[in-house]
Amino acid sequence: MKVELFHAPGCSRCAAGREDLKAAAETTVTGIVWREVNVLDEMDYAIDHGVLALPAIVIDGELVFSSLPTPQQLRTALTRRNVKEQ
């Protein structure tokens, strides 16, 4: 499973929960791939995934959160997806 956090440098909302979200993802699903995407460097990639506001989280290529979730919200979304994949 791949989780991508779309952010921009200097965005305080983007940085606010980054480490907590990464930790939540890594402890929820074994072997998760965490990627932080700087939209200034990868604007086309962000638009291709429907990211229009920051921060945003894409899971396995699907925009799941168009604003920063809590760690619990991310854990819930990952758990649901993990169950569907099994």
C-alpha positions in Angstrom: 0.0 0.0 0.0 1.3 3.5 -0.9 0.4 6.6 1.0 1.4 10.0 -0.5 1.3 13.3 1.5 1.0 16.2 -0.9 2.5 19.4 0.6 4.3 22.6 -0.2 7.4 24.0 1.5 6.5 26.5 4.2 3.0 25.3 4.6 2.4 25.2 8.3 -0.8 23.0 8.0 1.2 20.5 5.9 4.0 20.2 8.5 1.6 20.1 11.5 0.9 16.5 11.6 3.3 15.0 9.2 5.3 12.8 11.6 2.2 11.7 13.5 0.5 10.6 10.3 3.6 8.8 9.0 3.9 6.9 12.3 0.2 6.1 12.2 0.5 4.7 8.7 3.6 2.7 9.4 2.1 1.1 12.5 -1.2 0.3 10.9 -0.1 -1.5 7.7 3.0 -3.6 7.4 5.3 -2.7 4.5 3.5 0.6 3.7 5.3 3.0 1.4 5.2 6.6 2.6 6.0 9.3 0.1 6.0 13.1 0.6 5.2 14.9 -2.6 6.2 18.5 -3.0 3.6 20.0 -5.3 6.0 22.7 -6.4 8.2 20.1 -7.9 5.5 17.7 -9.1 2.5 19.9 -10.0 1.3 17.8 -12.9 1.4 14.6 -10.7 -0.7 16.4 -8.0 -3.3 17.5 -10.5 -3.4 14.1 -12.1 -4.4 12.8 -8.7 -7.1 15.5 -8.1 -5.1 17.4 -5.5 -6.4 21.0 -5.6 -5.7 22.0 -2.0 -3.0 21.3 0.5 -2.3 19.2 2.4 -3.8 16.2 0.8 -3.4 12.4 1.2 -3.6 9.9 -1.7 -3.7 6.2 -1.0 -2.9 3.8 -3.8 -3.5 6.5 -6.4 -6.9 7.7 -5.0 -7.4 11.0 -3.3 -8.8 10.0 0.1 -8.2 13.2 2.2 -8.4 16.7 0.6 -7.4 18.2 4.0 -5.1 16.9 6.7 -6.8 14.0 8.6 -6.1 13.1 12.2 -3.9 10.0 12.8 -7.0 8.1 13.8 -8.8 9.0 10.6 -5.8 7.8 8.6 -5.6 4.6 10.5 -9.3 3.9 9.9 -9.0 4.5 6.2 -5.9 2.3 5.9 -7.5 -0.5 7.9 -10.5 -0.5 5.7 -8.4 -0.6 2.5 -6.2 -3.3 3.9 -9.2 -5.5 4.7 -10.6 -5.0 1.2 -7.2 -6.1 -0.3 -7.1 -9.3 1.6 
